[in-house]
Amino acid sequence: MKIIKDPVHGYVEVDDHLLPLLDAPVMQRLRAVRQLGFSYLVYPGANHTRFEHSLGTMHLAGLMARQLDLPAEETLLVKTAALLHDIGHGPYSHAIEPFMEEYTGRSHHHIREVLVSTGTWDLINDAGIDPEAVCALIEGEHPLGGIIHGDLDVDRMDYLLRDAHYTGVPYGTVDAHRLIRSVMLTDRGMVLRESGINAAESLLIARTLMRPAVYFHHVGRIAEGIFGLALYYHISTGVDQTDMAALVRMDDGACIQTLRNSAAQRAQLLVARLLQRDLFKRALYVGKDQINTAALPAVRPQHEERAIAAAIADQAGVREEEVLVDIPEFPHEMSMAVQVRHRHLTVQLEELSPMLKTLNETRQGQWRLGVYAPAAVSEQVGLAAAAILHIRKPTAQGKLIL
């Protein structure tokens, strides 16, 4: 057994069976993939990686397995899946995800091809663990999938705690140990005892408050958008599926270096902006109450946003690469199943906690559509964007929010 000191959880134990996986290239690569992508441009301390998050998730998965009284073989399976659950991430984590899905046909949850092509599949087999079950668990298609991919998953517990620690944002406080002790396994899957409602609420509050402060901070979104725009121009030079598959296997540094040497000069210039932190500014930044949501496309791939950006650039009289359009998905409503043991019923958390409705309304109010441009042209781009997107004037309440 190996013991590793972790700044969030203290000492993390790695079973002997998992040491070959810990040392495997697919895991060691995660040391060079930032957990929060470009959030370090907002919070200088946010340089933590997918590697340490994976260790933390494995640690919490072990605690969850013990709480659920799982047999040794299932405990090892759960810990293996937790350790490997992020090996499918591309450079800068979620920043490259839309391109990965479009050009390789997989998301970071689908790790089968990564396991097979890197020899990690055989390492899992050699440890006496079923690789098929590992893949199913990570994709949420296993009876124990809720441990890593569900309402009460240890993945979310770790990243909220870890992201709050490294950014210094005090909103990610989650009583992970209380939550884990309150979880039970039933024929309906993982549910929560009534005694754990407050701990569950703390997780939901943390998710809600961390969204605008960290995960959807406008500077981070701008940086991700510039990176995506650089990728867009790089791909337009004739990058094929094989090249893209190789690109998403890179770490952060190798990917940025590839874009710095891209055949597309616009990609080079955009990456130079990122490295110098010469970012675009907000030209238009509006909430749901100022837009016609029905007019927005239901699915918004990068090509759709680029088409809108091109129309705005044309009307504003600026170059297309000087306009960045960011239309995030509307937040999904949070819900959570809770086991009320004294009534022998399973009910939704919102039936016992009025807080969930308020938090879901808050998440909807946090949503922002952004149009960004260099400072010198941001005013004219904002006017053009408002006209093309038919932006309504803000209400008095909207002005206070903005």
C-alpha positions as CSV (number, residue, x, y, z in Angstrom):
1,M,0.0,0.0,0.0
2,K,1.2,3.5,-0.9
3,I,0.2,6.5,1.3
4,I,0.0,10.0,-0.4
5,K,-0.4,13.3,1.4
6,D,-3.3,15.2,0.0
7,P,-4.0,18.9,1.0
8,V,-7.8,18.3,1.0
9,H,-8.3,14.8,2.5
10,G,-5.1,14.3,4.4
11,Y,-3.5,10.9,3.8
12,V,-4.8,8.9,0.9
13,E,-4.1,5.2,0.7
14,V,-3.6,3.5,-2.6
15,D,-4.0,-0.3,-2.6
16,D,-1.2,-2.5,-4.0
17,H,-3.6,-3.7,-6.7
18,L,-3.9,-0.1,-8.0
19,L,-0.3,0.9,-7.9
20,P,0.4,-0.2,-11.6
21,L,-2.7,1.8,-12.6
22,L,-1.5,4.9,-10.6
23,D,1.9,4.7,-12.5
24,A,0.3,4.1,-15.9
25,P,1.0,6.8,-18.6
26,V,-2.8,7.5,-18.9
27,M,-2.8,8.5,-15.2
28,Q,0.5,10.3,-15.1
29,R,-0.6,12.4,-18.1
30,L,-3.3,13.9,-15.8
31,R,-0.6,15.6,-13.8
32,A,-0.3,18.0,-16.7
33,V,-4.0,18.6,-17.3
34,R,-5.5,21.4,-15.2
35,Q,-8.6,20.6,-13.3
36,L,-10.2,24.0,-14.0
37,G,-8.9,24.7,-17.4
38,F,-8.2,28.4,-17.7
39,S,-9.6,29.4,-14.3
40,Y,-6.0,30.0,-13.2
41,L,-6.2,33.3,-15.2
42,V,-8.9,34.3,-12.7
43,Y,-7.6,32.6,-9.6
44,P,-3.8,32.2,-9.7
45,G,-3.9,29.3,-7.2
46,A,-6.1,27.2,-9.5
47,N,-3.3,25.1,-10.9
48,H,-4.4,21.8,-9.4
49,T,-4.7,18.9,-11.8
50,R,-7.0,16.0,-12.8
51,F,-4.4,13.7,-11.2
52,E,-4.9,14.9,-7.6
53,H,-8.7,15.1,-8.2
54,S,-8.7,11.5,-9.3
55,L,-6.8,10.5,-6.1
56,G,-9.3,12.3,-4.0
57,T,-12.2,10.8,-5.8
58,M,-10.7,7.3,-5.3
59,H,-10.3,8.0,-1.6
60,L,-13.9,9.1,-1.1
61,A,-15.1,6.1,-3.2
62,G,-13.3,3.9,-0.8
63,L,-15.1,5.5,2.1
64,M,-18.4,5.2,0.3
65,A,-17.8,1.5,-0.4
66,R,-17.1,0.9,3.3
67,Q,-20.3,2.8,4.3
68,L,-22.3,0.6,1.9
69,D,-20.6,-2.5,3.2
70,L,-19.6,-3.6,-0.3
71,P,-17.6,-6.9,-0.6
72,A,-13.8,-6.6,-1.3
73,E,-14.1,-7.2,-5.0
74,E,-16.8,-4.5,-5.5
75,T,-14.8,-2.1,-3.3
76,L,-11.8,-2.6,-5.5
77,L,-13.9,-2.1,-8.7
78,V,-15.4,1.1,-7.3
79,K,-12.0,2.5,-6.3
80,T,-10.5,1.5,-9.7
81,A,-13.3,3.3,-11.6
82,A,-12.9,6.4,-9.4
83,L,-9.1,6.5,-10.0
84,L,-9.6,6.2,-13.8
85,H,-12.8,8.2,-14.2
86,D,-11.0,11.3,-15.7
87,I,-8.4,9.7,-18.0
88,G,-10.7,10.5,-21.0
89,H,-10.4,14.3,-20.5
90,G,-8.6,16.3,-23.1
91,P,-6.3,19.3,-22.7
92,Y,-7.7,22.0,-20.4
93,S,-10.4,19.6,-19.3
94,H,-13.9,20.8,-20.4
95,A,-12.6,23.5,-22.7
96,I,-11.9,21.0,-25.4
97,E,-14.9,18.7,-24.8
98,P,-17.2,20.1,-27.6
99,F,-14.4,19.4,-30.1
100,M,-13.7,16.0,-28.7
101,E,-17.4,15.0,-29.0
102,E,-17.7,16.4,-32.5
103,Y,-14.5,15.1,-34.1
104,T,-13.9,11.8,-32.1
105,G,-17.4,10.8,-31.3
106,R,-16.8,10.4,-27.6
107,S,-17.0,12.4,-24.3
108,H,-14.6,12.1,-21.5
109,H,-16.8,9.5,-19.8
110,H,-16.2,7.1,-22.6
111,I,-12.8,5.6,-21.8
112,R,-13.0,2.2,-23.4
113,E,-10.9,3.1,-26.5
114,V,-8.3,4.9,-24.3
115,L,-8.0,1.9,-22.0
116,V,-7.5,-0.5,-25.0
117,S,-5.2,1.6,-27.1
118,T,-2.8,2.4,-24.2
119,G,-2.6,-1.1,-22.7
120,T,-4.4,0.0,-19.5
121,W,-7.2,-2.5,-20.2
122,D,-4.6,-5.3,-19.7
123,L,-3.4,-3.7,-16.5
124,I,-6.9,-3.7,-15.1
125,N,-7.3,-7.3,-16.0
126,D,-4.0,-8.2,-14.4
127,A,-5.2,-6.6,-11.1
128,G,-8.1,-9.0,-11.2
129,I,-10.7,-6.4,-12.0
130,D,-13.2,-6.5,-14.9
131,P,-12.5,-3.6,-17.3
132,E,-16.0,-3.9,-18.8
133,A,-17.4,-3.2,-15.3
134,V,-15.0,-0.2,-14.9
135,C,-16.3,1.3,-18.1
136,A,-19.9,0.7,-17.2
137,L,-19.5,2.2,-13.8
138,I,-17.8,5.4,-15.1
139,E,-20.6,5.8,-17.7
140,G,-23.3,5.4,-15.0
141,E,-24.5,2.1,-16.5
142,H,-23.6,-0.1,-13.5
143,P,-25.7,-0.7,-10.4
144,L,-23.0,1.0,-8.4
145,G,-22.6,3.8,-11.0
146,G,-24.2,6.4,-8.7
147,I,-21.1,6.4,-6.5
148,I,-19.2,8.2,-9.3
149,H,-21.9,9.4,-11.6
150,G,-25.0,10.4,-9.8
151,D,-26.7,12.9,-7.5
152,L,-24.5,12.0,-4.5
153,D,-21.4,11.1,-6.4
154,V,-17.9,11.3,-4.8
155,D,-16.6,12.9,-8.0
156,R,-18.7,16.0,-7.3
157,M,-17.8,16.0,-3.5
158,D,-14.1,16.0,-4.3
159,Y,-14.1,18.7,-7.0
160,L,-16.2,21.1,-5.0
161,L,-13.9,20.8,-2.0
162,R,-10.7,20.9,-4.1
163,D,-11.7,23.7,-6.4
164,A,-12.7,25.8,-3.4
165,H,-9.4,25.1,-1.7
166,Y,-7.2,26.0,-4.6
167,T,-9.2,29.1,-5.8
168,G,-9.7,30.4,-2.3
169,V,-13.4,30.8,-3.0
170,P,-15.2,29.9,0.3
171,Y,-18.4,28.6,-1.3
172,G,-17.4,25.0,-2.0
173,T,-17.8,23.8,1.5
174,V,-19.4,20.3,1.5
175,D,-19.7,18.0,4.5
176,A,-18.6,15.0,2.5
177,H,-18.1,12.6,5.4
178,R,-21.6,13.4,6.7
179,L,-23.0,12.8,3.3
180,I,-21.2,9.5,2.8
181,R,-22.4,8.3,6.3
182,S,-25.9,9.1,5.3
183,V,-26.0,7.2,2.1
184,M,-27.6,3.7,1.7
185,L,-28.0,1.3,-1.1
186,T,-31.5,0.1,-2.0
187,D,-33.2,-1.7,-4.9
188,R,-33.8,1.8,-6.3
189,G,-30.1,2.6,-6.2
190,M,-28.2,5.0,-3.9
191,V,-30.5,7.1,-1.7
192,L,-30.0,9.3,1.3
193,R,-31.3,8.9,4.8
194,E,-33.4,11.7,6.2
195,S,-30.6,12.6,8.6
196,G,-28.4,13.6,5.8
197,I,-30.7,16.2,4.3
198,N,-28.7,19.2,5.7
199,A,-25.4,17.7,4.3
200,A,-27.2,17.2,0.9
201,E,-28.3,20.8,1.0
202,S,-24.8,22.0,1.6
203,L,-23.7,20.2,-1.5
204,L,-26.4,21.8,-3.6
205,I,-25.7,25.2,-2.2
206,A,-22.0,24.8,-3.0
207,R,-22.8,23.8,-6.6
208,T,-25.0,26.8,-7.0
209,L,-22.6,29.4,-5.5
210,M,-19.5,28.0,-7.3
211,R,-21.1,28.3,-10.7
212,P,-20.9,32.1,-11.1
213,A,-17.8,32.5,-8.9
214,V,-15.7,29.8,-10.6
215,Y,-17.2,27.5,-13.2
216,F,-18.9,30.2,-15.2
217,H,-16.8,33.2,-14.3
218,H,-16.8,35.5,-17.3
219,V,-13.0,35.7,-17.5
220,G,-12.7,31.9,-17.5
221,R,-15.4,31.7,-20.2
222,I,-13.6,34.2,-22.3
223,A,-10.3,32.4,-22.0
224,E,-12.0,29.1,-22.9
225,G,-13.7,30.8,-25.8
226,I,-10.4,32.1,-27.1
227,F,-8.9,28.7,-26.8
228,G,-11.9,27.1,-28.6
229,L,-11.6,29.8,-31.4
230,A,-7.9,29.0,-31.8
231,L,-8.8,25.3,-32.1
232,Y,-11.6,26.2,-34.6
233,Y,-9.1,27.9,-36.9
234,H,-6.5,25.2,-36.4
235,I,-8.9,22.5,-37.4
236,S,-10.0,24.6,-40.5
237,T,-6.5,24.2,-41.9
238,G,-7.3,20.5,-42.7
239,V,-6.9,18.7,-39.4
240,D,-8.4,15.2,-39.9
241,Q,-10.0,12.8,-37.4
242,T,-6.6,11.1,-36.7
243,D,-5.0,14.4,-35.9
244,M,-7.8,15.4,-33.7
245,A,-7.7,12.1,-31.8
246,A,-4.0,12.7,-31.2
247,L,-4.7,16.3,-30.1
248,V,-7.2,15.3,-27.4
249,R,-4.7,12.8,-26.0
250,M,-2.2,15.6,-25.4
251,D,-1.7,17.4,-22.1
252,D,-2.2,21.1,-21.7
253,G,1.4,22.2,-22.6
254,A,1.6,20.0,-25.7
255,C,-1.8,21.2,-27.0
256,I,-0.8,24.9,-26.6
257,Q,2.5,24.3,-28.3
258,T,0.6,22.6,-31.2
259,L,-1.6,25.7,-31.5
260,R,1.3,28.0,-31.3
261,N,2.8,26.3,-34.3
262,S,-0.5,25.9,-36.2
263,A,-0.6,26.5,-39.9
264,A,-3.5,29.0,-39.1
265,Q,-2.0,32.3,-38.2
266,R,-5.2,33.4,-36.5
267,A,-4.8,30.4,-34.2
268,Q,-1.3,31.5,-33.3
269,L,-2.4,35.0,-32.6
270,L,-5.2,33.9,-30.3
271,V,-2.9,31.6,-28.3
272,A,-0.5,34.4,-27.9
273,R,-3.4,36.4,-26.3
274,L,-4.0,33.6,-23.9
275,L,-0.4,33.3,-22.9
276,Q,-0.1,37.0,-22.3
277,R,-3.5,37.2,-20.7
278,D,-4.6,39.8,-23.3
279,L,-8.2,38.7,-23.2
280,F,-11.3,40.0,-24.8
281,K,-13.7,42.1,-22.8
282,R,-17.5,41.9,-22.3
283,A,-19.3,43.6,-25.2
284,L,-22.6,42.1,-24.3
285,Y,-23.5,40.2,-21.1
286,V,-27.2,39.5,-20.5
287,G,-29.4,37.2,-18.5
288,K,-32.4,35.1,-19.6
289,D,-34.9,37.9,-19.1
290,Q,-33.3,40.0,-21.9
291,I,-33.3,37.4,-24.6
292,N,-35.8,35.5,-26.7
293,T,-34.9,32.0,-25.6
294,A,-37.1,30.5,-28.3
295,A,-35.0,32.1,-31.0
296,L,-31.8,30.4,-29.8
297,P,-30.9,27.1,-31.4
298,A,-31.7,24.1,-29.2
299,V,-28.2,22.6,-29.8
300,R,-25.4,25.1,-29.9
301,P,-22.2,23.6,-31.3
302,Q,-19.2,25.9,-31.9
303,H,-20.2,26.2,-35.6
304,E,-23.6,27.7,-34.7
305,E,-21.9,30.2,-32.4
306,R,-19.4,31.1,-35.0
307,A,-22.1,31.8,-37.5
308,I,-23.7,34.3,-35.0
309,A,-20.3,35.8,-34.4
310,A,-19.6,36.2,-38.1
311,A,-22.9,38.1,-38.5
312,I,-22.1,40.4,-35.5
313,A,-18.6,41.0,-36.9
314,D,-20.0,41.9,-40.3
315,Q,-22.5,44.4,-38.8
316,A,-19.9,45.9,-36.4
317,G,-17.3,46.2,-39.2
318,V,-14.6,44.2,-37.4
319,R,-12.7,41.0,-38.2
320,E,-14.5,37.7,-37.5
321,E,-11.8,36.6,-35.1
322,E,-12.5,39.6,-33.0
323,V,-15.9,38.4,-31.9
324,L,-16.6,35.6,-29.5
325,V,-20.1,34.4,-28.8
326,D,-20.8,32.2,-25.7
327,I,-24.3,30.8,-25.3
328,P,-24.1,28.2,-22.4
329,E,-26.8,25.6,-22.0
330,F,-29.5,26.5,-19.5
331,P,-28.9,24.9,-16.1
332,H,-30.6,21.6,-15.6
333,E,-32.8,21.4,-12.5
334,M,-31.1,19.8,-9.5
335,S,-33.0,16.9,-7.8
336,M,-32.0,14.2,-5.4
337,A,-33.8,11.1,-4.1
338,V,-34.0,10.8,-0.3
339,Q,-34.8,7.7,1.7
340,V,-37.2,8.6,4.6
341,R,-36.6,5.5,6.7
342,H,-39.3,6.0,9.3
343,R,-42.0,6.0,6.6
344,H,-40.3,3.4,4.4
345,L,-40.7,5.7,1.4
346,T,-38.5,7.2,-1.2
347,V,-39.3,10.8,-2.0
348,Q,-37.6,13.6,-3.8
349,L,-35.6,16.0,-1.8
350,E,-37.8,19.0,-2.8
351,E,-40.7,17.4,-0.9
352,L,-38.7,17.7,2.3
353,S,-36.5,20.8,1.6
354,P,-38.0,24.0,0.1
355,M,-34.5,25.1,-0.5
356,L,-34.1,23.1,-3.7
357,K,-36.7,25.2,-5.5
358,T,-35.0,28.4,-4.5
359,L,-31.6,27.1,-5.6
360,N,-33.0,26.0,-9.0
361,E,-34.4,29.5,-9.5
362,T,-31.1,31.0,-8.5
363,R,-29.3,28.8,-11.1
364,Q,-31.6,30.0,-13.8
365,G,-31.0,33.6,-12.8
366,Q,-27.2,33.1,-12.9
367,W,-27.3,32.2,-16.6
368,R,-25.6,34.6,-18.9
369,L,-25.2,35.0,-22.7
370,G,-21.9,36.6,-23.5
371,V,-20.5,38.4,-26.5
372,Y,-16.8,39.3,-26.2
373,A,-14.4,41.3,-28.2
374,P,-11.0,43.2,-27.8
375,A,-11.4,46.4,-25.7
376,A,-10.9,48.7,-28.7
377,V,-14.0,47.4,-30.5
378,S,-16.1,46.1,-27.7
379,E,-18.6,49.0,-27.8
380,Q,-19.4,48.6,-31.5
381,V,-19.5,44.8,-31.2
382,G,-22.0,45.1,-28.3
383,L,-24.3,47.4,-30.2
384,A,-24.2,45.0,-33.2
385,A,-24.8,42.0,-31.0
386,A,-27.8,43.6,-29.3
387,A,-29.4,44.3,-32.7
388,I,-28.7,40.8,-34.2
389,L,-29.8,38.9,-31.0
390,H,-32.8,41.2,-30.4
391,I,-31.7,41.9,-26.8
392,R,-34.4,43.6,-24.7
393,K,-33.5,46.4,-22.4
394,P,-32.9,45.2,-18.8
395,T,-35.5,45.5,-16.2
396,A,-34.8,47.3,-13.0
397,Q,-34.1,44.0,-11.3
398,G,-31.8,43.0,-14.2
399,K,-29.8,46.1,-13.8
400,L,-29.2,45.3,-10.2
401,I,-28.1,41.8,-11.1
402,L,-25.7,43.0,-13.8
